[in-house]
Amino acid sequence: MSALSPRHLCAMAAAVVLTLTAPAAAASAADASSLREVLFVGNNWDGTADVIKSSGDLAKIGRINVIPDKDARMAEINADPIKWIYFMAIRNSVGEGHDQFVDDMYSTPDGKSVVVSRPSFADVVSIDLATGKINWRFRVSGYRADHMAVSPDGTRVAVSASTANTVHVLNINTGQQLGSFATGDKPHENIFTKDGKYIWNMAIGDVNTDSDAPWQDFTKGDRHITVVDATTYKQVKIIDMRDKLNAIGLTDYSDAVRPAVFSPDDSKLYFQVSFFNGFFEYDVATDKITRTKTLPKNPATSDDRTTMVNDSRHHGISMSPDGSKLCVAGTMDDYATVVNRTTLQEGPLVPASKPYWATVSGDGKSCVISESGADQVTAIDFATGQKTASVAVGDHPQRVRLGHVAADWTSPAS
């Protein structure tokens, strides 16, 4: 770090102007005490986000309407035949007959706003947590917004514009586009590396067709991981898992990388692919798949690939903060399980209704999954692999993200 970096300048100022030290420290402490850590749960089909406790019993704190401008957006869509066609296509394909009103969400570092990607409205909005009103709106390229990621410092969000094969990077406070980059077909998951230097984007191709047999794989499009510099947004590397899967004899497996999670040191990537009840371990340095984990099948789940919602057999994976355990959402197999990262031995299969995502509780002790088939969120203890709590939420919960609200926050008025 340069001697003239902001951090060093601040330290020098504190040492020289001693009278400012105590007030600055007090202000910092006050800022921290004014916030409450929570989990945001995006209820995709009803256009709300539930706010729940980040640990323990996951008790509900409040709810936010993330489509307060629904009438205006629908008027725009109904006035434009192309937008209307895409809106209906989303409803009748990936939406399973429902509109997709919230895919992903992150709060701002000050806990004053939550930023939400809205697939059916093809946009990202910032919603004031106190008033429920929209601060800013960014319309993505194309006709659908998807997964997001937030930078380690909380100042930027990357959002996939899935029909435009583009990722936009926005200032989280203003909505200003800071940059964008091209991806493979249908960009999906985005991940910032821990050091904030790179963004990894996973393109999953066409997941809403019935051309699902291995010999029809070529119809799914160009699926690869795009790695870009998180400052310049220039491409650094393309990773095609097709070659890596072929190298270990898995030529009939899909190379559409779905949810993924890095090890704490970013040296390993654990990822799921379409149609597969399990996950892979990828070594970043050697550019190879190093281990494969196949998880149990639910006897009641059909192996017919066309019955798997949006090609997802398993969709959702997280890791305990110490890197010792993985948590996997077995979406179509209706369970979640904790897996020992060293041995890859799974723990108890915890029954869950179409679990669609997995994250980590605020205290790091639990895996938290969204049960989209039961409209609830469930915590599973990393140490025991057993369910510890469930709380009812809205219609079709998907993404669950840690964030902050004001310590005294309550739901804004309707």
C-alpha atoms as one frame of an Amber mdcrd trajectory, in Angstrom:
protein
   0.000   0.000   0.000   1.336   3.440  -0.912   2.522   5.788   1.840   0.114
   8.336   0.433  -2.877   6.026   0.609  -6.071   7.319   2.254  -5.558   4.911
   5.115  -2.096   6.273   5.947  -3.214   9.876   5.562  -6.026   9.237   8.034
  -3.587   7.675  10.510  -1.217  10.654  10.211  -4.051  13.094  10.729  -5.200
  11.248  13.817  -1.707  11.285  15.300  -1.158  14.992  14.681  -4.599  16.328
  15.568  -5.122  14.461  18.809  -8.168  16.460  19.733 -10.074  14.862  16.875
  -9.333  11.284  17.863 -11.897  10.810  20.595 -14.831  12.366  18.696 -14.000
  10.308  15.581 -13.902   7.084  17.578 -17.163   7.957  19.271 -18.814   8.671
  15.933 -17.596   5.340  14.567 -18.990   3.476  17.551 -22.269   5.336  17.217
 -22.506   4.384  13.543 -21.981   0.705  14.371 -24.529   0.723  17.189 -27.124
   2.383  14.977 -27.318  -0.638  12.654 -28.865  -4.066  13.022 -27.692  -7.086
  11.045 -30.541  -8.916   9.313 -31.316 -11.356   6.534 -33.239 -10.139   3.505
 -35.431 -12.808   1.881 -36.612 -12.105  -1.661 -40.129 -13.438  -2.279 -39.945
 -13.632  -6.047 -43.571 -14.245  -6.956 -45.257 -11.700  -4.694 -42.750  -8.859
  -5.022 -41.775  -8.491  -1.385 -38.679  -8.930   0.747 -39.026 -10.198   4.275
 -36.540  -8.935   6.839 -35.693 -11.516   9.492 -33.197 -11.964  12.316 -29.777
 -12.913  10.979 -29.197 -15.712  13.500 -30.969 -17.841  16.081 -34.686 -18.326
  15.533 -34.783 -16.177  12.336 -37.787 -14.314  13.713 -39.492 -11.955  11.310
 -38.765  -8.249  11.770 -40.656  -6.670   8.886 -41.465  -6.636   5.191 -40.722
  -4.396   2.209 -42.731  -3.959  -0.971 -40.096  -4.064  -3.727 -42.529  -3.169
  -6.524 -44.087   0.091  -5.266 -43.989   1.325  -8.882 -45.773  -1.711 -10.298
 -48.535   0.287 -11.998 -46.053   2.516 -13.814 -43.906  -0.423 -14.916 -46.907
  -2.373 -16.169 -48.115   0.660 -18.141 -44.711   0.808 -19.869 -44.775  -2.906
 -20.649 -48.326  -2.857 -21.979 -47.461   0.075 -24.251 -44.504  -1.704 -25.853
 -45.235  -4.950 -27.771 -41.644  -6.216 -27.494 -41.466  -5.601 -23.742 -44.849
  -7.282 -23.348 -43.698 -10.364 -25.255 -40.610 -10.720 -23.057 -42.631 -10.065
 -19.887 -45.032 -12.868 -20.801 -42.178 -15.147 -21.847 -40.576 -14.735 -18.421
 -43.897 -15.479 -16.730 -44.526 -18.637 -18.766 -40.996 -20.055 -18.774 -38.524
 -19.382 -15.945 -41.345 -17.917 -13.840 -43.321 -21.174 -13.905 -46.499 -19.228
 -14.614 -45.658 -16.378 -12.236 -44.084 -12.950 -12.633 -40.555 -12.647 -11.244
 -40.476  -9.499  -9.144 -37.360  -9.962  -7.013 -34.332 -12.053  -7.776 -31.547
 -10.604  -5.652 -30.991  -7.860  -3.089 -28.287  -6.151  -1.009 -28.503  -3.348
   1.530 -26.270  -0.298   1.400 -23.479  -0.143   4.012 -25.336   2.562   5.949
 -28.454   0.382   6.223 -30.648   3.072   4.691 -31.568   1.363   1.415 -31.901
  -2.038  -0.211 -30.970  -2.576  -3.857 -33.100  -5.132  -5.714 -32.884  -6.796
  -9.136 -36.334  -7.352 -10.658 -36.358  -9.887 -13.528 -39.804  -9.176 -14.979
 -39.200  -5.418 -14.946 -35.645  -5.766 -16.367 -34.213  -3.366 -13.835 -32.423
  -2.691 -10.571 -33.947  -0.329  -8.018 -32.838   1.182  -4.727 -35.606   1.338
  -2.132 -35.462   3.625   0.891 -35.927   1.368   3.907 -37.550   4.102   5.968
 -40.136   5.269   3.440 -40.457   2.355   1.003 -39.954   4.765  -1.893 -37.611
   4.265  -4.842 -34.336   6.212  -4.675 -33.122   5.331  -8.154 -33.824   2.913
 -10.995 -31.416   1.416 -13.523 -32.823  -0.396 -16.530 -30.562  -3.254 -17.591
 -29.726  -4.064 -21.186 -32.206  -6.439 -22.761 -35.312  -7.668 -21.014 -34.407
  -9.479 -17.794 -32.329  -8.793 -14.664 -30.925 -11.701 -12.658 -28.363 -12.512
  -9.943 -26.267  -9.789  -8.364 -23.093  -9.581  -6.270 -21.852  -6.859  -3.966
 -18.220  -5.769  -3.712 -16.407  -6.533  -0.435 -16.535  -2.847   0.537 -20.274
  -2.709  -0.180 -20.052   0.175  -2.656 -20.785  -1.602  -5.951 -23.258  -4.160
  -7.230 -22.822  -6.328 -10.304 -26.047  -7.473 -11.973 -26.562  -9.973 -14.785
 -28.667  -8.807 -17.732 -29.542 -12.298 -18.831 -31.000 -11.664 -22.292 -28.236
  -9.208 -23.257 -25.259 -11.387 -22.219 -23.983  -8.464 -20.177 -23.100  -7.684
 -16.573 -23.573  -4.094 -15.358 -21.591  -2.770 -12.395 -23.379   0.017 -10.513
 -22.616   2.446  -7.734 -24.812   1.073  -4.945 -25.692   4.542  -3.632 -26.468
   6.355  -6.886 -27.267   3.662  -9.454 -24.673   5.135 -11.814 -23.120   2.563
 -14.125 -19.409   2.290 -13.430 -18.745  -0.269 -16.133 -20.021  -3.380 -17.868
 -18.660  -6.480 -19.543 -19.743  -9.149 -22.003 -20.411 -12.731 -20.893 -21.473
 -16.064 -22.319 -25.121 -16.852 -22.991 -27.537 -16.040 -20.135 -25.248 -14.710
 -17.373 -26.388 -15.895 -13.966 -24.263 -16.015 -10.812 -21.756 -13.227 -10.024
 -19.041 -13.417  -7.347 -16.486 -10.830  -6.239 -13.258 -12.406  -4.994 -12.492
 -11.774  -1.332  -9.810  -9.205  -2.141 -12.213  -7.330  -4.424  -9.882  -7.564
  -7.414 -11.955  -9.764  -9.693 -15.543 -10.568 -10.632 -16.461 -14.084 -11.737
 -19.602 -14.480 -13.843 -21.207 -17.814 -14.677 -23.221 -18.034 -17.921 -25.736
 -20.906 -17.815 -27.186 -20.830 -21.350 -30.800 -21.666 -22.151 -32.347 -23.419
 -19.160 -36.005 -23.129 -20.131 -36.065 -25.470 -23.114 -36.830 -29.189 -23.190
 -33.738 -29.985 -25.252 -32.205 -31.524 -22.162 -30.752 -34.846 -23.332 -26.929
 -34.968 -23.321 -26.823 -35.236 -27.118 -28.824 -31.992 -27.337 -26.388 -30.113
 -25.116 -25.110 -28.030 -28.032 -28.500 -26.282 -28.214 -28.026 -24.721 -24.777
 -25.635 -22.017 -25.964 -22.210 -20.730 -24.976 -21.721 -21.450 -21.270 -18.529
 -20.368 -19.614 -17.121 -18.449 -16.666 -15.930 -14.923 -17.425 -13.352 -13.462
 -15.037 -12.829  -9.693 -15.221 -10.745  -7.085 -13.451 -13.086  -5.454 -10.921
 -11.590  -2.011 -11.539 -11.291  -1.863 -15.322 -13.979  -4.485 -16.091 -11.642
  -5.910 -18.720 -11.645  -9.653 -19.345  -8.864 -11.506 -17.540  -9.767 -15.123
 -18.226 -12.396 -17.415 -19.733 -12.978 -20.785 -18.037 -14.875 -23.444 -19.976
 -15.858 -26.325 -17.725 -16.706 -28.464 -20.753 -13.020 -29.267 -21.235 -12.518
 -29.891 -17.525 -15.484 -32.269 -17.328 -14.402 -34.116 -20.452 -10.923 -34.530
 -18.951 -12.358 -36.545 -16.046 -14.666 -38.588 -18.258 -17.917 -36.734 -17.544
 -18.778 -35.976 -21.147 -22.531 -36.291 -20.544 -22.591 -33.776 -17.696 -23.751
 -30.213 -18.272 -21.130 -27.472 -18.112 -23.691 -24.825 -17.059 -22.205 -23.561
 -13.791 -24.979 -22.628 -11.365 -24.472 -21.361  -7.772 -20.877 -21.499  -6.604
 -18.801 -20.578  -3.554 -15.094 -19.961  -3.023 -13.009 -21.359  -0.183 -11.952
 -18.671   2.326  -8.632 -18.130   0.512 -10.223 -18.132  -2.970  -8.035 -21.072
  -4.023 -10.910 -23.497  -4.605 -14.311 -23.013  -6.234 -17.178 -25.358  -5.361
 -19.911 -25.278  -7.972 -23.136 -26.938  -9.105 -24.170 -27.646 -12.692 -27.489
 -28.261 -14.401 -29.164 -31.664 -13.886 -26.570 -32.934 -11.368 -27.289 -34.008
  -7.791 -23.939 -32.936  -6.413 -21.094 -30.487  -6.935 -17.494 -30.155  -8.086
 -14.295 -28.791  -6.601 -12.212 -26.666  -8.974  -8.609 -25.676  -8.227  -8.028
 -22.117  -9.424  -4.231 -22.373  -9.692  -4.111 -25.589 -11.726  -7.319 -24.848
 -13.680  -8.640 -28.360 -13.055 -11.611 -30.074 -11.442 -10.024 -31.880  -8.510
 -12.961 -33.652  -6.868 -16.535 -34.669  -7.671 -19.221 -35.161  -5.043 -22.409
 -37.012  -5.956 -25.148 -36.577  -3.375 -28.047 -38.973  -2.750 -31.073 -38.971
  -5.007 -34.552 -38.714  -3.612 -36.382 -41.869  -4.796 -39.460 -39.739  -5.412
 -37.587 -37.399  -7.771 -37.745 -38.201 -11.461 -34.492 -38.493 -13.400 -36.306
 -37.046 -16.426 -34.326 -33.885 -17.074 -37.328 -32.089 -18.557 -39.053 -32.201
 -15.142 -36.252 -30.264 -13.430 -37.234 -26.627 -12.937 -35.027 -24.434 -15.129
 -32.589 -27.355 -15.443 -31.759 -27.118 -11.721 -31.471 -30.385  -9.870 -29.457
 -28.819  -7.044 -29.376 -25.013  -6.760 -27.731 -23.380  -3.761 -24.363 -23.856
  -2.039 -22.641 -22.038   0.827 -19.640 -22.548   3.098 -19.070 -22.101   6.828
 -16.796 -19.148   7.640 -13.920 -21.407   8.680 -14.112 -23.290   5.382 -14.680
 -26.680   6.998 -18.269 -27.331   5.901 -20.350 -26.880   2.767 -24.114 -26.615
   2.740 -26.010 -27.798  -0.328 -29.607 -27.149  -1.360 -30.890 -30.278  -3.101
 -33.618 -28.415  -4.957 -35.452 -31.119  -6.911 -34.534 -33.798  -4.365 -36.266
 -31.863  -1.566 -33.502 -31.804   1.024 -30.494 -29.844   2.216 -27.355 -31.251
   3.740 -24.092 -30.175   5.327 -20.971 -31.717   3.756 -17.543 -32.048   5.386
 -15.192 -30.240   3.017 -12.192 -32.462   3.810 -13.884 -35.839   3.401 -16.862
 -34.755   1.254 -19.051 -36.892   3.504 -22.582 -35.537   3.743 -24.478 -35.282
   7.008 -28.184 -35.862   7.626 -30.493 -35.146   4.712 -32.752 -32.429   6.122
 -36.156 -32.551   4.392 -36.912 -29.267   2.616 -39.456 -28.266  -0.007 -37.700
 -27.186  -3.204 -34.816 -25.415  -1.445 -33.589 -22.757  -3.859 -30.658 -21.055
  -2.134 -28.150 -21.492   0.684 -26.325 -18.805   2.641 -24.727 -18.379   6.085
 -26.278 -16.910   9.215 -24.882 -13.743  10.718 -23.144 -15.594  13.548 -21.661
 -18.098  11.093 -23.077 -21.078  12.966 -25.829 -22.050  10.543 -26.600 -22.591
   6.916 -29.788 -20.769   5.931 -31.845 -22.129   3.025 -34.910 -20.793   1.268
 -37.673 -23.376   0.860 -39.455 -22.047  -2.205 -41.992 -24.875  -2.161 -43.052
 -24.217   1.435 -42.635 -20.425   1.588 -40.281 -20.566   4.518 -36.637 -20.079
   5.451 -34.822 -22.739   7.469 -31.586 -22.783   9.472 -29.372 -25.891   9.647
 -26.566 -26.114  12.194 -23.153 -26.509  10.546 -21.828 -28.497  13.517 -24.591
 -31.112  13.728 -26.227 -30.934  10.297 -29.609 -30.711  12.014 -32.436 -28.234
  11.442 -32.678 -25.617  14.172 -35.338 -23.116  13.066 -37.849 -22.216  10.351
 -39.842 -19.051   9.724 -42.686 -18.409   7.287 -42.034 -15.828   4.555 -43.720
 -14.733   1.314 -44.514 -16.442  -1.979 -41.592 -18.387  -3.468 -38.533 -17.223
  -1.506 -35.318 -17.487  -3.481 -32.261 -15.373  -2.695 -31.376 -14.789   0.974
 -28.722 -12.152   1.731 -27.141 -10.730   4.885 -27.500  -6.980   5.260 -28.249
  -4.155   7.664 -31.134  -1.914   8.672 -31.363   0.841  11.271 -31.359  -0.559
  14.800 -34.900   0.709  15.374 -36.187  -0.154  11.894 -39.779  -1.157  11.296
 -41.593  -1.851   8.035 -42.381   1.286   6.009 -46.031   2.232   5.672 -47.794
   0.685   2.683
